[in-house]
């Protein structure tokens, strides 16, 4: 489970859509009290920052539209409370970029543009 702290346009299709699914899972845990992944470090870092998570979702949606994908899973904006900024990183952006590029040639290609 991961929400990358990198620009969404640098993510390949697989990582963009995977992050979108995981964002919805985190959103459900935080807004509906779902228990799955409630104690996961990625979920915990978004507690009190639903406005920032909502903003990340909107970035994902815009990138998906630019790539010609349909988006059919909007979030409720009224639930987007708390901080609009996410400052807590589990790893630095440089480390995240290194991990992503080491795993995925498509992300490496997108990130070098």
DSSP file (Angstrom, degrees, kcal/mol; ACC not computed):
  #  RESIDUE AA STRUCTURE BP1 BP2  ACC     N-H-->O    O-->H-N    N-H-->O    O-->H-N    TCO  KAPPA ALPHA  PHI   PSI    X-CA   Y-CA   Z-CA
    1    1 A X              0   0    0      0, 0.0     2,-0.3     0, 0.0    41,-0.2   0.000 360.0 360.0 360.0 125.6    0.0    0.0    0.0
    2    2 A X        -     0   0    0     16,-0.1     2,-0.6    40,-0.1    20,-0.2  -0.963 360.0-161.7-159.0 136.6    1.5    3.3   -1.1
    3    3 A X        -     0   0    0     -2,-0.3     2,-0.0    19,-0.1    17,-0.0  -0.979  36.9-135.8-110.7 112.2    0.6    6.8   -2.1
    4    4 A X        -     0   0    0     -2,-0.6     2,-0.1     1,-0.1    89,-0.1  -0.350   4.8-142.2 -68.4 146.7    3.7    8.1   -3.9
    5    5 A X  S    S+     0   0    0     87,-0.1     2,-0.3    86,-0.1    -1,-0.1  -0.309  72.8  98.2-101.6  46.5    5.0   11.6   -3.0
    6    6 A X  S    S-     0   0    0     -2,-0.1     5,-0.1    90,-0.1    -2,-0.0  -0.864  90.1 -77.3-127.6 159.2    5.9   12.1   -6.7
    7    7 A X    >   -     0   0    0     -2,-0.3     3,-1.8     1,-0.2     4,-0.2  -0.346  38.0-131.0 -59.2 137.3    4.1   13.9   -9.5
    8    8 A X  G >  S+     0   0    0      1,-0.3     3,-1.6     2,-0.2    -1,-0.2   0.802 104.9  65.6 -61.8 -28.3    1.3   11.7  -10.8
    9    9 A X  G 3  S+     0   0    0      1,-0.3    -1,-0.3   102,-0.0    -2,-0.1   0.680  93.8  61.0 -69.6 -14.2    2.4   12.3  -14.4
   10   10 A X  G <  S+     0   0    0     -3,-1.8     2,-0.3   101,-0.1   101,-0.3   0.514  87.6  93.9 -87.1  -4.4    5.7   10.4  -13.6
   11   11 A X  S <  S-     0   0    0     -3,-1.6    96,-0.0    -4,-0.2    -3,-0.0  -0.694  74.2-128.5 -90.9 138.8    3.7    7.2  -12.8
   12   12 A X     >  -     0   0    0     -2,-0.3     4,-2.8     1,-0.1     5,-0.2  -0.207  37.8 -93.2 -70.6 173.5    3.2    4.5  -15.4
   13   13 A X  H  > S+     0   0    0      1,-0.2     4,-2.7     2,-0.2     5,-0.3   0.924 125.3  50.4 -55.0 -48.9   -0.3    3.2  -16.0
   14   14 A X  H  > S+     0   0    0      1,-0.2     4,-2.1     2,-0.2    -1,-0.2   0.911 115.1  41.7 -60.3 -45.2    0.1    0.3  -13.6
   15   15 A X  H  > S+     0   0    0      2,-0.2     4,-2.5     3,-0.2    -1,-0.2   0.864 114.1  51.9 -74.3 -35.5    1.3    2.5  -10.7
   16   16 A X  H  X S+     0   0    0     -4,-2.8     4,-2.0     2,-0.2    -2,-0.2   0.957 115.6  40.1 -62.6 -50.5   -1.1    5.3  -11.4
   17   17 A X  H  X S+     0   0    0     -4,-2.7     4,-2.0    -5,-0.2    -2,-0.2   0.862 115.7  52.0 -69.9 -34.8   -4.1    3.0  -11.3
   18   18 A X  H  X S+     0   0    0     -4,-2.1     4,-2.3    -5,-0.3    -1,-0.2   0.919 109.9  48.6 -65.1 -43.5   -2.7    1.0   -8.4
   19   19 A X  H  X S+     0   0    0     -4,-2.5     4,-2.7     1,-0.2    -2,-0.2   0.893 108.8  54.7 -63.1 -38.1   -2.2    4.2   -6.3
   20   20 A X  H  X S+     0   0    0     -4,-2.0     4,-1.9     2,-0.2    -1,-0.2   0.922 108.9  47.4 -61.5 -44.0   -5.7    5.2   -7.2
   21   21 A X  H  X S+     0   0    0     -4,-2.0     4,-1.8     1,-0.2    -1,-0.2   0.923 113.5  48.1 -61.1 -44.1   -7.1    1.9   -5.8
   22   22 A X  H  X S+     0   0    0     -4,-2.3     4,-2.5     1,-0.2    -2,-0.2   0.862 107.1  55.8 -68.5 -35.3   -5.1    2.2   -2.7
   23   23 A X  H  X S+     0   0    0     -4,-2.7     4,-2.8     1,-0.2    -1,-0.2   0.918 107.2  50.3 -60.9 -42.4   -6.1    5.8   -2.1
   24   24 A X  H  X S+     0   0    0     -4,-1.9     4,-2.3     2,-0.2    -2,-0.2   0.881 109.4  51.6 -63.6 -36.6   -9.7    4.7   -2.2
   25   25 A X  H  X S+     0   0    0     -4,-1.8     4,-2.0     2,-0.2    -2,-0.2   0.931 111.9  45.7 -64.9 -44.7   -8.9    2.0    0.4
   26   26 A X  H  X S+     0   0    0     -4,-2.5     4,-2.6     1,-0.2     5,-0.2   0.919 111.4  53.2 -63.0 -43.7   -7.3    4.5    2.7
   27   27 A X  H  X S+     0   0    0     -4,-2.8     4,-2.6     1,-0.2     5,-0.4   0.912 108.7  49.6 -58.2 -44.2  -10.2    6.9    2.2
   28   28 A X  H  X S+     0   0    0     -4,-2.3     4,-2.1     1,-0.2     6,-1.3   0.898 111.0  49.4 -63.9 -40.9  -12.7    4.2    3.2
   29   29 A X  H  X S+     0   0    0     -4,-2.0     4,-0.8     4,-0.2    -1,-0.2   0.937 117.8  40.0 -61.5 -45.8  -10.7    3.4    6.3
   30   30 A X  H  < S+     0   0    0     -4,-2.6    -2,-0.2     1,-0.2    -1,-0.2   0.794 125.7  32.4 -79.1 -28.8  -10.4    7.0    7.4
   31   31 A X  H  < S+     0   0    0     -4,-2.6    -3,-0.2    -5,-0.2    -2,-0.2   0.708 128.9  32.5-101.4 -22.2  -14.0    8.2    6.5
   32   32 A X  H  < S-     0   0    0     -4,-2.1    -3,-0.2    -5,-0.4    -2,-0.2   0.373 102.2-116.4-116.7   2.7  -16.0    5.1    7.1
   33   33 A X     <  +     0   0    0     -4,-0.8    -4,-0.2    -5,-0.2    -3,-0.1   0.733  50.9 170.3  69.8  21.4  -14.1    3.5   10.0
   34   34 A X        -     0   0    0     -6,-1.3    -1,-0.2     1,-0.1    -2,-0.1  -0.338  28.4-145.7 -63.0 150.0  -13.2    0.4    7.9
   35   35 A X    >   +     0   0    0      2,-0.1     3,-2.2     3,-0.1     4,-0.3   0.772  63.2 105.0 -94.3 -27.2  -10.7   -1.7    9.7
   36   36 A X  T 3  S-     0   0    0      1,-0.3    -7,-0.1     2,-0.1    -2,-0.1  -0.336 101.8  -3.4 -58.4 130.3   -8.6   -3.1    6.9
   37   37 A X  T >  S+     0   0    0      1,-0.1     3,-1.2     2,-0.1    -1,-0.3   0.613  89.6 137.0  63.9  14.8   -5.2   -1.4    6.8
   38   38 A X  T <  S+     0   0    0     -3,-2.2    -2,-0.1     1,-0.3    -1,-0.1   0.810  76.8  38.5 -61.9 -29.0   -6.3    1.0    9.6
   39   39 A X  T 3  S+     0   0    0     -4,-0.3    -1,-0.3     4,-0.1     2,-0.1   0.320  85.8 122.8-104.9   7.8   -2.9    0.6   11.3
   40   40 A X  S <> S-     0   0    0     -3,-1.2     4,-2.7     1,-0.1     3,-0.4  -0.473  70.0-124.7 -68.0 138.9   -0.8    0.6    8.1
   41   41 A X  H  > S+     0   0    0      1,-0.2     4,-1.9     2,-0.2    -1,-0.1   0.844 111.0  54.4 -55.2 -35.7    1.9    3.3    8.2
   42   42 A X  H  4 S+     0   0    0      2,-0.2     4,-0.5     1,-0.2    -1,-0.2   0.904 111.2  44.8 -66.6 -39.7    0.6    4.7    4.9
   43   43 A X  H >> S+     0   0    0     -3,-0.4     3,-1.4    -6,-0.3     4,-0.5   0.931 111.1  53.7 -66.9 -45.5   -3.0    5.0    6.3
   44   44 A X  H >< S+     0   0    0     -4,-2.7     3,-1.0     1,-0.3    -2,-0.2   0.843 101.4  58.7 -60.3 -35.3   -1.7    6.5    9.5
   45   45 A X  T 3< S+     0   0    0     -4,-1.9    -1,-0.3     1,-0.2    43,-0.2   0.693 104.4  52.3 -71.8 -15.1    0.2    9.3    7.8
   46   46 A X  T X4 S+     0   0    0     -3,-1.4     3,-2.3    -4,-0.5    -1,-0.2   0.507  78.2 119.3 -96.1  -5.6   -3.0   10.5    6.1
   47   47 A X  T << S+     0   0    0     -3,-1.0    -3,-0.0    -4,-0.5    35,-0.0  -0.399  86.5  12.1 -59.1 131.5   -5.0   10.7    9.4
   48   48 A X  T 3  S+     0   0    0     -2,-0.1    35,-2.5   -18,-0.1    -1,-0.3   0.556 114.5  85.0  77.2   7.7   -6.1   14.4    9.8
   49   49 A X  B <>  +A   82   0A   0     -3,-2.3     4,-2.1    33,-0.3     3,-0.3  -0.152  39.5 131.4-132.3  39.4   -5.1   15.1    6.2
   50   50 A X  H  > S+     0   0    0     31,-0.6     4,-2.7     1,-0.2    32,-0.2   0.820  72.4  59.2 -65.1 -29.8   -8.2   14.1    4.2
   51   51 A X  H  > S+     0   0    0     30,-1.9     4,-1.9    32,-0.4    33,-0.3   0.906 108.2  45.8 -64.3 -39.1   -8.1   17.5    2.3
   52   52 A X  H  > S+     0   0    0     31,-1.8     4,-2.2    -3,-0.3    -2,-0.2   0.889 112.7  50.0 -68.8 -39.4   -4.6   16.6    1.1
   53   53 A X  H  X S+     0   0    0     -4,-2.1     4,-2.2     2,-0.2    -2,-0.2   0.899 109.8  51.4 -65.5 -39.9   -5.7   13.1    0.2
   54   54 A X  H  X S+     0   0    0     -4,-2.7     4,-2.2     2,-0.2    -2,-0.2   0.906 108.7  51.4 -61.6 -42.0   -8.6   14.5   -1.7
   55   55 A X  H  X S+     0   0    0     -4,-1.9     4,-2.0     2,-0.2    -2,-0.2   0.907 108.2  51.2 -62.6 -42.3   -6.3   16.8   -3.6
   56   56 A X  H  X S+     0   0    0     -4,-2.2     4,-2.3     1,-0.2    -1,-0.2   0.907 108.8  52.6 -60.5 -40.8   -4.0   13.8   -4.5
   57   57 A X  H  X S+     0   0    0     -4,-2.2     4,-2.8     1,-0.2    -2,-0.2   0.915 107.3  51.1 -60.7 -43.6   -7.1   12.0   -5.8
   58   58 A X  H  X S+     0   0    0     -4,-2.2     4,-2.3     1,-0.2    -1,-0.2   0.866 108.7  51.7 -64.1 -35.6   -8.0   15.0   -8.0
   59   59 A X  H  X S+     0   0    0     -4,-2.0     4,-2.2     2,-0.2    -1,-0.2   0.912 110.7  48.6 -64.4 -42.6   -4.5   15.0   -9.4
   60   60 A X  H  X S+     0   0    0     -4,-2.3     4,-2.8     2,-0.2    -2,-0.2   0.932 110.5  50.7 -61.3 -46.0   -4.9   11.3  -10.2
   61   61 A X  H  X S+     0   0    0     -4,-2.8     4,-2.5     1,-0.2    -2,-0.2   0.914 110.5  48.8 -60.5 -45.0   -8.3   11.9  -11.8
   62   62 A X  H  X S+     0   0    0     -4,-2.3     4,-2.4     1,-0.2    -1,-0.2   0.915 112.8  47.7 -62.6 -42.8   -6.9   14.7  -14.0
   63   63 A X  H  X S+     0   0    0     -4,-2.2     4,-1.5     2,-0.2    -2,-0.2   0.901 110.9  51.6 -65.3 -39.8   -3.9   12.6  -15.1
   64   64 A X  H  <>S+     0   0    0     -4,-2.8     5,-2.9     1,-0.2     4,-0.3   0.923 110.3  48.7 -62.4 -43.4   -6.3    9.6  -15.8
   65   65 A X  H ><5S+     0   0    0     -4,-2.5     3,-1.6     1,-0.2    -2,-0.2   0.910 108.0  54.3 -63.1 -41.8   -8.5   11.9  -18.0
   66   66 A X  H 3<5S+     0   0    0     -4,-2.4    -1,-0.2     1,-0.3    -2,-0.2   0.823 108.5  50.1 -62.0 -29.9   -5.4   13.2  -19.9
   67   67 A X  T 3<5S-     0   0    0     -4,-1.5    -1,-0.3    -5,-0.2    -2,-0.2   0.454 123.2-106.5 -88.0   0.0   -4.4    9.6  -20.6
   68   68 A X  T < 5S+     0   0    0     -3,-1.6     2,-0.2    -4,-0.3    -3,-0.2   0.625  72.2 140.2  88.4  14.2   -7.9    8.8  -21.9
   69   69 A X      < -     0   0    0     -5,-2.9     2,-0.3    -6,-0.2    -1,-0.3  -0.610  50.9-122.5 -88.8 150.8   -9.1    6.7  -18.9
   70   70 A X        -     0   0    0     -2,-0.2     2,-0.5     2,-0.0    -1,-0.0  -0.716  18.8-154.6 -87.4 142.5  -12.6    6.9  -17.5
   71   71 A X        +     0   0    0     -2,-0.3     3,-0.1     1,-0.1   -10,-0.0  -0.980  24.5 161.0-119.9 122.0  -13.0    7.8  -13.9
   72   72 A X        +     0   0    0     -2,-0.5     2,-0.2     1,-0.1    -1,-0.1   0.123  54.4  78.8-125.7  19.6  -16.1    6.6  -12.2
   73   73 A X        +     0   0    0      2,-0.0    -1,-0.1     0, 0.0     2,-0.0  -0.561  57.6 178.6-132.7  71.6  -15.3    6.7   -8.5
   74   74 A X        -     0   0    0     -2,-0.2     2,-0.3    -3,-0.1    -2,-0.0  -0.308  22.7-129.9 -70.0 155.7  -15.5   10.3   -7.1
   75   75 A X        -     0   0    0    -21,-0.1     2,-0.8    -2,-0.0     3,-0.1  -0.718  27.3-103.3 -98.9 156.2  -14.8   11.1   -3.5
   76   76 A X    >   -     0   0    0     -2,-0.3     3,-1.6     1,-0.2     4,-0.3  -0.719  26.6-156.4 -81.8 113.5  -17.2   13.1   -1.3
   77   77 A X  G >  S+     0   0    0     -2,-0.8     3,-2.1     1,-0.3    -1,-0.2   0.830  88.8  66.3 -61.0 -32.8  -15.6   16.5   -1.1
   78   78 A X  G 3  S+     0   0    0      1,-0.3    -1,-0.3    -3,-0.1    -2,-0.0   0.728  97.0  56.6 -64.1 -18.9  -17.4   17.3    2.2
   79   79 A X  G <  S+     0   0    0     -3,-1.6     2,-2.1     1,-0.1    -1,-0.3   0.544  78.8 101.7 -84.7  -7.6  -15.4   14.5    3.8
   80   80 A X    <   +     0   0    0     -3,-2.1     2,-0.2    -4,-0.3    -1,-0.1  -0.493  54.1 147.3 -81.7  76.2  -12.1   16.2    2.8
   81   81 A X        +     0   0    0     -2,-2.1   -30,-1.9   -30,-0.0   -31,-0.6  -0.449  30.1  37.3-103.2 176.4  -11.4   17.7    6.2
   82   82 A X  B    S+A   49   0A   0    -32,-0.2   -33,-0.3   -33,-0.2   -34,-0.1  -0.336 100.9   0.1  81.8-162.3   -8.1   18.4    8.0
   83   83 A X        -     0   0    0    -35,-2.5   -31,-1.8     1,-0.1   -32,-0.4  -0.288  48.2-151.6 -66.3 142.4   -4.9   19.6    6.5
   84   84 A X  S    S+     0   0    0    -33,-0.3     2,-0.4   -32,-0.1    -1,-0.1   0.353  78.7  68.9 -91.8   3.8   -4.6   20.3    2.8
   85   85 A X        -     0   0    0    -30,-0.0     2,-0.7   -32,-0.0   -33,-0.2  -0.970  65.3-152.7-126.7 139.4   -0.9   19.5    2.9
   86   86 A X        +     0   0    0     -2,-0.4   -40,-0.1     1,-0.1   -41,-0.0  -0.938  26.6 158.5-108.9 111.9    0.9   16.2    3.5
   87   87 A X        +     0   0    0     -2,-0.7     2,-0.6     2,-0.0    -1,-0.1   0.596  46.4  92.4-107.6 -16.0    4.3   16.9    5.0
   88   88 A X        -     0   0    0    -43,-0.2     2,-0.4     2,-0.0     3,-0.1  -0.714  55.6-173.3 -85.3 121.6    5.0   13.5    6.6
   89   89 A X        -     0   0    0     -2,-0.6     3,-0.1     1,-0.1    -2,-0.0  -0.922  25.9-153.8-112.8 139.1    6.9   11.2    4.2
   90   90 A X  S    S+     0   0    0     -2,-0.4     2,-0.3     1,-0.3    -1,-0.1   0.788  91.9   7.0 -77.0 -28.1    7.7    7.6    5.0
   91   91 A X  S    S-     0   0    0     -3,-0.1    -1,-0.3     0, 0.0   -86,-0.1  -0.972  95.0 -92.7-145.8 153.7   10.7    7.9    2.7
   92   92 A X     >  -     0   0    0     -2,-0.3     4,-2.5    -3,-0.1     5,-0.2  -0.221  37.0-112.3 -63.3 159.1   12.2   10.9    0.9
   93   93 A X  H  > S+     0   0    0      1,-0.2     4,-2.7     2,-0.2     5,-0.2   0.869 118.9  55.5 -61.0 -36.2   11.0   11.7   -2.6
   94   94 A X  H  > S+     0   0    0      2,-0.2     4,-2.3     1,-0.2    -1,-0.2   0.916 109.0  46.0 -63.5 -42.4   14.5   10.8   -3.9
   95   95 A X  H  > S+     0   0    0      2,-0.2     4,-2.6     1,-0.2    -2,-0.2   0.918 112.8  50.5 -66.0 -43.2   14.3    7.4   -2.3
   96   96 A X  H  X S+     0   0    0     -4,-2.5     4,-2.8     1,-0.2     5,-0.2   0.924 110.6  49.1 -60.3 -44.3   10.8    6.9   -3.6
   97   97 A X  H  X S+     0   0    0     -4,-2.7     4,-2.8     1,-0.2     5,-0.2   0.914 111.1  50.2 -61.0 -43.3   11.9    7.8   -7.1
   98   98 A X  H  X S+     0   0    0     -4,-2.3     4,-2.2     2,-0.2    -2,-0.2   0.932 112.6  46.5 -60.2 -47.2   14.9    5.4   -6.9
   99   99 A X  H  X S+     0   0    0     -4,-2.6     4,-1.8     2,-0.2    -2,-0.2   0.934 114.6  46.9 -60.9 -48.1   12.6    2.6   -5.7
  100  100 A X  H  X S+     0   0    0     -4,-2.8     4,-2.0     1,-0.2     8,-0.3   0.920 114.6  45.7 -62.5 -45.2   10.0    3.3   -8.4
  101  101 A X  H  < S+     0   0    0     -4,-2.8    -1,-0.2     1,-0.2     7,-0.2   0.837 110.9  53.5 -70.1 -31.9   12.6    3.6  -11.2
  102  102 A X  H  < S+     0   0    0     -4,-2.2    -1,-0.2    -5,-0.2    -2,-0.2   0.844 116.8  38.8 -69.3 -32.4   14.5    0.4  -10.0
  103  103 A X  H  < S+     0   0    0     -4,-1.8     2,-0.5     1,-0.2    -2,-0.2   0.784 119.1  41.8 -84.8 -29.6   11.2   -1.6  -10.2
  104  104 A X     X  -     0   0    0     -4,-2.0     4,-2.1    -5,-0.2    -1,-0.2  -0.935  48.3-169.4-138.5 111.9    9.6   -0.2  -13.3
  105  105 A X  H  > S+     0   0    0     -2,-0.5     4,-2.4     1,-0.2     5,-0.2   0.857  94.8  57.1 -63.9 -35.7   11.1    0.7  -16.6
  106  106 A X  H  > S+     0   0    0      2,-0.2     4,-2.2     1,-0.2    -1,-0.2   0.895 109.3  44.6 -65.6 -39.6    7.8    2.4  -17.7
  107  107 A X  H  > S+     0   0    0     -7,-0.2     4,-2.9     2,-0.2    -1,-0.2   0.883 110.9  54.5 -69.8 -37.9    8.0    4.8  -14.7
  108  108 A X  H  X S+     0   0    0     -4,-2.1     4,-1.0    -8,-0.3    -2,-0.2   0.917 110.2  47.2 -59.4 -43.3   11.7    5.3  -15.3
  109  109 A X  H  < S+     0   0    0     -4,-2.4     3,-0.5     1,-0.2     4,-0.3   0.924 114.2  45.8 -63.7 -46.5   10.8    6.4  -18.9
  110  110 A X  H >< S+     0   0    0     -4,-2.2     3,-1.1     1,-0.2    -2,-0.2   0.878 111.3  53.4 -65.6 -37.8    8.0    8.7  -17.7
  111  111 A X  H 3< S+     0   0    0     -4,-2.9    -1,-0.2  -101,-0.3    -2,-0.2   0.689 102.4  58.0 -72.6 -18.5   10.1   10.2  -15.0
  112  112 A X  T 3<        0   0    0     -4,-1.0    -1,-0.2    -3,-0.5    -2,-0.2   0.489 360.0 360.0 -91.3  -2.2   12.9   11.1  -17.4
  113  113 A X    <         0   0    0     -3,-1.1    -1,-0.2    -4,-0.3    -2,-0.1   0.478 360.0 360.0 -79.6 360.0   10.7   13.3  -19.6
